[in-house]
Amino acid sequence: MRFFEGFAWALPAAFAGALAAYRFEQGDVLFRDREAYDPIEENLPAGATAIQILHPPRSARALPAESEGDRRRSSWESEVRIALVDLSAGTEKFRSISQGKLLMAIWRGDEGWLDPDREEPPLPLAGRDLAGRLERARGAFDAEHKTRRGCRFLFVLDLASDASRVKAQAIEEALATVGAVERVDLLPGAAGLEDANDFHPALVLRGLAVRGASSAQVERALRGTLYGGAAKLESEQGETPSNDRFSVARHGLLDEIGA
């Protein structure tokens, strides 16, 4: 079983949709410890705790991670009814709180967020906010990457978004046609960003270093993957169409290293 990193509670990757939509639903069960997801009850750790979602009812959970504005805030502030279960003692405590408080509790590990009277938490910053800080992360990737000469592409990956994961895979596969690719993933805090705790917990910064490649080669590969249409013709024939509007800066930060 795969889990999201950076959470105080063990959150399986299967909950990506709930994390993206800020909507845990009836029937969802969250455990503090990874071992508690083991179906063998004897493996429960001492003091094992679970949160069972009682409301809202199950739905398509279709709100995308990149959805902005009132839709995201509405979901974040919507009510969720939970049972906080002490698995060792077999006791339950019931709460009605916001989805935002529930996420903060399992993210930060502070059960004080399960208090209905506590002030509501602010909405986490989204991927587009993190993309605006890529320049500040350069030094952290310089220290982590072993590739010393070539080209590097930095971008934001949302691990809770199917579309973002598919895009990231397509980018890496495209760059692999240019040269050997070295991948480094950093959480905002590890990247040295001062406001790291303000971002959505599923966001990471990904750096793909292509050994021996030039920025022109990498940009051509990215254009063929991210732009499509006329850009694919350019990628195949080595010609840039006159109406080409592709901008690599819309997708990430591209620079040469060791030049």
N, C-alpha and C positions, 0 to 999 in steps of 0.2 A: 504494500500500500504506500502511495506517495503522499507527502504532506507539504503544505505551504510552509516555507521558512519564515522566521520572524514573528511567529505567533506564540504567545505564552501557553495557549491551549493547543492541543493537537488538532489541526484542521486538515482533513483529507482533501486531496486535489479534486475529489468527486463533488465537493461543495463549491467549485469554481463559479457555477451559475448563481448560487446564492450570494457569493461574495461580490460578484459583478453587479448584481441587481439590488444589493442591500436588502435582500428579502429571504430570510429563513422562514420555513413553512411547516405547517402541521405534519408531524411524523419525523422531522429532522431530529437527530440525537447527536449531541456534541460531547466528547469526553475530554477531560483535562489532559490525560496521559495517553500516549500512543498505544501502550500495552492494553488499554481498556477496549480497544477496537478488536482485540483477539476474541473470537467466539468462545474460547475456553474460560469459563468463569474463574477457575482457580488461578488464572494469571493476572487477576485484578490487583493493581498495586494498592498498598495501604492508603486509606484516605481517598480512594478514587471518587471523583465527582463527575456528574453528567448534567447537561442541560437538555431537557426535552421540550420541543416546540409544540405548543397546544393550539396556537392561532397565529397567523391567518391560515385559511385553508389552502391546500395545494393548488397551484396554477401553472401556467406556462413559464413563469419566471423569465419573461422575455426582455426586460429592460436591459439594454446593452451597457457594458462598462463605460463606454465613451459618451453615453447620454449625459447631457449637461442641463443646467438650469433647474427649473421647477420640478421636473420629473425625478431627477436624482434626489433633490432635497425632500420631495414628498415621500419617496420610499424610505429615505434615511430617518425621517421623523415619524413614520407610520408605526402603529402599535403592534407589539408582539407579546403574546402571553406565554410564559415559560414555567416549567417546573425545574427547580434546582434540586438535584437528587444526590444525596449522600449514599453511594452504593454500598458502603460498608455497614452503615447503620440502618439502611433501608428507609430513610426519612425523606420527605419532600417539602420544599418551600415554594410557594407560588408567587409570581410577580407579573405585573403588566408594565412594560417599559417600551421604549422606542427601539426600532431596529438598530439605530445608531449606537445606543447604549449597549445593546447585546454585542455588537461587533467590537466595540471598545473593550468590553470585558474579556472576550476571548483573545483579542489582539494583545492587550497590555497586561492581562492577568490580574487586573484590579477588580475584585468583585464589588467594590463600591459603586461601579457603574450599573449594577443591578438594582440600585436603590431608585424607586420611582420618583423620589423627591430631589434627586441630584440634578443639577443644571445640565441641560442638553449639550452634548459635545458638538463642536463645529464639524461641518462636512469636510472630509479629507480632500486635499488637492488632487486634481486629476492628472492624467498622462501629459496633456498639453502644457500644464504648468511645469512638470518635471523636464519636458523637452526644452523649455526655455532656460534651463540651467546646465545644459550639456557642457558649455564652455568651462564651467567651474569644476567639472569632473575630470578634465584632461589629465591633471597631475596624478590623480589616483590610478588611472589606467596606464599612465607612463610607468608607474611603479609595479604594476601587476603584469603587464604584457612582457613576454620574453622576446617577442619579435622586435628587432631593433632597426630594421630597414624595410620599408614597404609602405603600405597605406592602411589607414584605420578608419572604420565607420562606426560611430557611436549613435545609438538610438534607444528609445524607451520601449520596453516590453511589458505588457500587462498580462501577467500569468493567469488572471481570471477571465481573460477574453479569448475565445476561440479564434476570432479574426486576427488578433494581435499575434497569437502563437503561430498561426499559419503564415502570416506575413514574415515573421522572424525566420521561420524555416526556409521560406522562399528566398529571402535575402542571403542567408548563409549558403544555400545551394548555388545561387548565382555567383557569389564571390569565389566559391570553390572552383569555378571554371577558369578563374584568373590565376590562382595560386593557392598554396597551402594556407588554410584559415586557422587562426588561433582565437578561440572564444573566451572572453572573460565577462562574468556577470557580477555586478556590484549593487547592493542595496543602497539607497540614498545616503544612509549614514556612513557606510564604508567608502562611499565616493567623496566624503568630506563635505557634504552639503549641510549648512547650518540649520536649515529648516527641515531636516530629514524626517522628523516625526510627524510632519503635517501632511505627508503624502499618503495616498491609498496604499494599504499594506501589500498589495499584490504587484506593485510596480517595481521594476528593476531596471538598471542601466546595463545595456549590453554593448560590449566593444568587440568588433570583429577585425582583427589585424590580418592583412593579406601580405605574406612574405614576398618581397621583391616586386610588388605591383606599384604602378603609378596611379595617381588620382584619376587620370583620364581613363585608364583601363577599368578601374573600379566603378567610376561614374557610368561608363558605358554598360557595364553589367547590371548596375542598379536600374538604369533607365529601361532596359529590356524587361526587367522583372516588375518594376513598380509603375511603369507608365503604359506599356502595352501599345497596341495599334501600330502607328507609324514608328514608335520607338523600337518595336521588335524588328522592323525592316532595317532600321539603322544598325541595330545590334548584329543582324545577320550579314549586312552588306557593307558595314563600315561607313555609312553615309548618314549625316545628320539632316533630317528633313527641315525645310525652311520654316515650317510652322511648329517646330518643336517647342513646347512650353514646359518641358520637364525641369523641375528644380529639386536637386538633391537635398537642399536645405529644408524643404518641407517635410522630409522624412528623418533627418538626422544630421550629424556633424561629420564631415569627411575631411581628413587631412593626411598629409604624408608624414611619416616618421623616419627619423634618421637621415633626412635629405641633406 
